[in-house]
Each structure stands twice: as C-alpha cells, then as structure tokens.
Amino acid sequence: MHSIVIVGGGAGGLELATRLGNRLGKSGRARVTLVDRSPTHIWKPLLHEVAVGSLDINASQIAYAAHAHWNHFTFVHGDLTALDREQKQIEVGPLFEGEGGEGAEVLPSRKLEYDTLVLALGSRTHFFGVQGAEENAIALDTLEQAERLRKRLLQSCVKKGGLGLPEERGQVDITIIGAGATGVELAAELRRMENTLKQFGVLARNPETMMRINVLEAGPRVLPALPKRVSDSARSVLEEMGVNVFVATPVTQVGATNVELGDGRTIPTDITIWAAGIKAPNVLTSLDGIAVNRINQVRVLRSLRSETDENIFALGDCASCVWTGDTMVPPRAQAAHQQAMFLFKQLCARIDGRPLGTFEYKDHGSLISLGSSTAVGSLAGVSRSGKIFVEGLIAEFMYAALYRKHLMAVSGIWRTVFAIVGDRIDRMLSPRVKLH
Ligand SMILES: Cc1cc2nc3c(=O)[nH]c(=O)nc-3n(C[C@H](O)[C@H](O)[C@H](O)COP(=O)(O)OP(=O)(O)OC[C@H]3O[C@@H](n4cnc5c(N)ncnc54)[C@H](O)[C@@H]3O)c2cc1C
C-alpha cells in the first residue's frame, strides 16, 4: 500500500493529514502517517494570546493521537532527525521524559518508510546573529516558550507591581524587537493583560507600576509587509494605547537587563521578546542533499515537489516556492492552508498516476488584531483597486474567521461550533487573564 509520511502537524501539515486520512486512509488506498515532535497541536497564530494569558491552552490544543484515530491516520511522536532518499526512509529520533530531551529514554529512535514524504516543519525565530539575543530574548515559536513568557510577565508584574516590596516597585519594562504582525499584536495584547492585572490588584492602579512597552523596528515603519495605510493606522492605535514605537531602530545587542540600539542608546528591559524574522529548522540542511535556500527552506517547484527529489514535497513556512516573478509565497498560516488543500488534491492524483498541477497562491490580505475589539488590515481582490482597507469590529470578526477556517479544516463543522460555544462560555466564567 502507498505510504504517505507527513512531518510536522502544524497549520498546514495537520490539515493535510486529516484530509488524506479521511480520503485515502479510511478506504485503504494509502497509509497516512503524521510525525510531530510535540504530542499536541496548537495553531501558531494563537501563541501571543497564550503568552499574555488570554487563551486557555488546554481548550485550544488538539491531541494528535486522538485526532489521528478519528481521522484514519497514524501519529508518530518524535523529531525528524535524518533522511535516506535511496531507501526512502526517515529517522525519528528517540523520545525522552523531559520536553527538552532530558531524563530517561521513553522510546528509541525509529525508521519510517515512505513512498511520498511531505515536509511541513514550519519555521523558528531567526536572531540574525545579534549578540546576546538568543540567550536573553524570548522567542514565540512554541507553546513552551509562550508559557514561559506568560509566567515571566506575571512574575515581573507581581514583583514590581502592587504586591511587591516597596523598594522593588516600579514600571515593568518590556521590549519587543520586531514590529511585524507578531510584535504589533503582542504589544496590544500586553496592554489588555495590564488592564486585567490592575483589575485584580496584581498591578497597582497608578502610573508608576504600569508596563512600559517599547516596540523596536529596524525598518522605516511598523508592519513593513502591509500597505502603508494599514501600517499608519496600526501605529496610531498602538500609540493611543501608550506603546512606544521606534522605527529605523536596529538592535545591536541584547543583555539581561538592557538592549543596545544602533544609534548608541541603551534602554532598560525586564523582559525582551524577539519577534523579528524567521528561518526553517536546521535539520533541513542535513537531509541527504535536499536543496534548501539561505534560510533553510526546502526549494520546491510550483507543484510543491522538492527540486531535488520527485518523492518529496514541502509546504508552509519551511518551503521556498515562487509566487510571481521573483516574489516568494509568504510564510503565513493562509499560505500553509492553501498549500495543504492543493497538496491534498495532488497526492490523490499522484496515487492514481495523474500528473501534478501548479500551485497558485491567492493573497486574501492580512488582518492584525489590536486588542479586544480592534483590528486593522487590508483585504485583497474585493474592490477594483484590488485591496480594501478594513478596521474595527469587521476586521476583528474577519481575523477570528482565520482560526475558525483552520478548525473547520481539521475538526469539521460540529466540533468547530461546539468549540466556539465552549470558548464563549469559558470566557464568561473565567478571568480574562490566566493568573496562575
Ligand atoms: C505569534 C505568531 C502569530 C502569527 N500570526 C499569524 C497571523 O495572524 N496570520 C498568519 O497568516 N500567520 C501568522 N503567523 C504565521 C503562521 O503561524 C505560520 O505561517 C504557520 O503556522 C505556518 O504553518 P506550517 O504548517 O508551515 O508550520 P507550523 O504551524 O509552524 O507547524 C510546524 C510543525 O512542525 C513540527 N516540527 C518542527 N520541527 C520538527 C521536527 N524536526 N520533527 C518533527 N516535527 C517538527 C512542529 O512541532 C509543528 O507542529 C504567526 C506566527 C506566530 C509565531
């Protein structure tokens, strides 16, 4: 039986495994296997909400093992560590007791055979070699990092806010490096977190103990990938919220308690968050000669097939695929979703011996969430000029729709409806920020 192995159950990989399982796995036309280093899936764009405690991570995770059982594929827990293209085998590394690979071995390394391999490993933070950044700044790639950030934020607020010793009290300095979508959304979420902490007395209600949020961007404006009007609007919303925005301000060094800027200035910081730039995982550079670009992304043809091997495909953030001319498909959840839907059809065709098609990325625009009822963005293809500008509640509603679309693709309509209702009830009954 044809064996399809998908490595990475993120925004794209999980949607693909679910569709293929229900189409090919259920009817016995193929064996579908999903490999992931984590036992549970969380949609990555939710991580900044986890980091500020406004999202219950337990309610928003999907356990791969159960999901695989319901959707007719097999889940293998572990890290992709090696590839043998001649034997058509991948190696999944051993599993240890601790999340970070410490403790006793739970499972040894395993070999998995494939006829078709799909690499969907996503991306990690790119620190661009800035001194001290990797050691002192927190990135937002995984659930563990988001949880670590949430605890650090809470502890700093407790220590410097209303509950701390009088001599320790003061402003909580938070530095966000990078004013792309993640940095901007995080800054707005932090203000929301601050308001809730004041409500519960964790932060005193006076200006001396508030969060001082600095957003540093090396480029000339915030949200550099979006139209200028969206960027201007986002900046003014942030400034109205009391967030300090510095553009054309590269960072040269990140220390434990301060950040050095390109112009020689130094700003104090309690917590530094790195939200600038991505690269694909390093393991992709050692996969039996598979061609990758300078940020480790697998170089693929327009069919999403690897340039190097006709049995290997890649999608999402870890794939380098041409969009138009010399523009590449951007690393976004909507691109991963479209590529998963495309590959689903392609892999069904491949099994039937039909030729592969060409992936066309459709940019539906971008939306940026700025707190509880504000969002800004631009939508493509809905006006004659090609783009319209949206903000306020409509934009916020559309922003939420992106996640609903992902949930529908992996969980179907009824589970999505129950999840929305459950989430609404939970938000009515629980504090707006997780306090423990
Ligand atoms: C905070 C934040 C906010 C964002 N907001 C938005 C947004 O609003 N809109 C938008 O379009 N995009 C947004 N993005 C980008 C979006 O999350 C990514 O583009 C999208 O998740 C990419 O999907 P993917 O399937 O390629 O990879 P991912 O969703 O990252 O999934 C990769 C999977 O691979 C697994 N994996 C990695 N390495 C290995 C290995 N060696 N072995 C086994 N498994 C492995 C990981 O555990 C993970 O499950 C945001 C990203 C972040 C971090």
The ligand as an SDF file (V2000), in Angstrom:
LIG
                    3D

 53 58  0  0  0  0  0  0  0  0999 V2000
    2.8720   34.5710   17.3810 C   0  0  0  0  0  0  0  0  0  0  0  0
    2.5740   34.3140   15.9210 C   0  0  0  0  0  0  0  0  0  0  0  0
    1.4840   34.9270   15.3200 C   0  0  0  0  0  0  0  0  0  0  0  0
    1.1870   34.6800   13.9570 C   0  0  0  0  0  0  0  0  0  0  0  0
    0.0750   35.2800   13.4090 N   0  0  0  0  0  0  0  0  0  0  0  0
   -0.2650   34.9960   12.1310 C   0  0  0  0  0  0  0  0  0  0  0  0
   -1.4500   35.5490   11.5520 C   0  0  0  0  0  0  0  0  0  0  0  0
   -2.1740   36.3230   12.2030 O   0  0  0  0  0  0  0  0  0  0  0  0
   -1.7680   35.2220   10.2690 N   0  0  0  0  0  0  0  0  0  0  0  0
   -0.9850   34.3640    9.5310 C   0  0  0  0  0  0  0  0  0  0  0  0
   -1.3290   34.0850    8.3620 O   0  0  0  0  0  0  0  0  0  0  0  0
    0.1260   33.8160   10.0410 N   0  0  0  0  0  0  0  0  0  0  0  0
    0.5200   34.1150   11.3100 C   0  0  0  0  0  0  0  0  0  0  0  0
    1.6600   33.5550   11.8540 N   0  0  0  0  0  0  0  0  0  0  0  0
    2.4820   32.6640   10.9990 C   0  0  0  0  0  0  0  0  0  0  0  0
    1.8640   31.2620   10.9880 C   0  0  0  0  0  0  0  0  0  0  0  0
    1.7310   30.7910   12.3050 O   0  0  0  0  0  0  0  0  0  0  0  0
    2.7500   30.3220   10.1830 C   0  0  0  0  0  0  0  0  0  0  0  0
    2.9400   30.8630    8.8940 O   0  0  0  0  0  0  0  0  0  0  0  0
    2.1030   28.9410   10.0620 C   0  0  0  0  0  0  0  0  0  0  0  0
    1.8820   28.3700   11.3350 O   0  0  0  0  0  0  0  0  0  0  0  0
    2.9880   28.0140    9.2170 C   0  0  0  0  0  0  0  0  0  0  0  0
    2.3950   26.7570    9.1550 O   0  0  0  0  0  0  0  0  0  0  0  0
    3.2840   25.4570    8.9300 P   0  0  0  0  0  0  0  0  0  0  0  0
    2.3330   24.3160    8.8010 O   0  0  0  0  0  0  0  0  0  0  0  0
    4.2520   25.6990    7.8520 O   0  0  0  0  0  0  0  0  0  0  0  0
    4.1600   25.3090   10.2590 O   0  0  0  0  0  0  0  0  0  0  0  0
    3.7660   25.3160   11.7960 P   0  0  0  0  0  0  0  0  0  0  0  0
    2.3590   25.6970   12.0020 O   0  0  0  0  0  0  0  0  0  0  0  0
    4.8270   26.1010   12.4760 O   0  0  0  0  0  0  0  0  0  0  0  0
    3.9340   23.7790   12.1940 O   0  0  0  0  0  0  0  0  0  0  0  0
    5.1760   23.1150   12.1420 C   0  0  0  0  0  0  0  0  0  0  0  0
    5.0540   21.8040   12.9050 C   0  0  0  0  0  0  0  0  0  0  0  0
    6.2490   21.0570   12.7040 O   0  0  0  0  0  0  0  0  0  0  0  0
    6.6590   20.4490   13.9170 C   0  0  0  0  0  0  0  0  0  0  0  0
    8.1100   20.2370   13.8330 N   0  0  0  0  0  0  0  0  0  0  0  0
    9.0850   21.1540   13.7110 C   0  0  0  0  0  0  0  0  0  0  0  0
   10.2860   20.5630   13.6180 N   0  0  0  0  0  0  0  0  0  0  0  0
   10.0650   19.2330   13.6830 C   0  0  0  0  0  0  0  0  0  0  0  0
   10.9170   18.0680   13.6170 C   0  0  0  0  0  0  0  0  0  0  0  0
   12.2590   18.1500   13.4650 N   0  0  0  0  0  0  0  0  0  0  0  0
   10.3480   16.8490   13.7120 N   0  0  0  0  0  0  0  0  0  0  0  0
    9.0150   16.7110   13.8680 C   0  0  0  0  0  0  0  0  0  0  0  0
    8.1610   17.7720   13.9110 N   0  0  0  0  0  0  0  0  0  0  0  0
    8.6820   19.0010   13.8210 C   0  0  0  0  0  0  0  0  0  0  0  0
    6.2410   21.4760   14.9850 C   0  0  0  0  0  0  0  0  0  0  0  0
    6.0850   20.8710   16.2530 O   0  0  0  0  0  0  0  0  0  0  0  0
    4.9100   21.9910   14.4070 C   0  0  0  0  0  0  0  0  0  0  0  0
    3.8130   21.2270   14.8800 O   0  0  0  0  0  0  0  0  0  0  0  0
    2.0040   33.8020   13.1990 C   0  0  0  0  0  0  0  0  0  0  0  0
    3.1150   33.1810   13.8050 C   0  0  0  0  0  0  0  0  0  0  0  0
    3.4010   33.4390   15.1490 C   0  0  0  0  0  0  0  0  0  0  0  0
    4.6050   32.7630   15.7870 C   0  0  0  0  0  0  0  0  0  0  0  0
  1  2  1  0
  2  3  1  0
  2 52  2  0
  3  4  2  0
  4  5  1  0
  4 50  1  0
  5  6  2  0
  6  7  1  0
  6 13  1  0
  7  8  2  0
  7  9  1  0
  9 10  1  0
 10 11  2  0
 10 12  1  0
 12 13  2  0
 13 14  1  0
 14 15  1  0
 14 50  1  0
 15 16  1  0
 16 17  1  0
 16 18  1  0
 18 19  1  0
 18 20  1  0
 20 21  1  0
 20 22  1  0
 22 23  1  0
 23 24  1  0
 24 25  2  0
 24 26  1  0
 24 27  1  0
 27 28  1  0
 28 29  2  0
 28 30  1  0
 28 31  1  0
 31 32  1  0
 32 33  1  0
 33 34  1  0
 33 48  1  0
 34 35  1  0
 35 36  1  0
 35 46  1  0
 36 37  1  0
 36 45  1  0
 37 38  2  0
 38 39  1  0
 39 40  1  0
 39 45  2  0
 40 41  1  0
 40 42  2  0
 42 43  1  0
 43 44  2  0
 44 45  1  0
 46 47  1  0
 46 48  1  0
 48 49  1  0
 50 51  2  0
 51 52  1  0
 52 53  1  0
M  END
$$$$
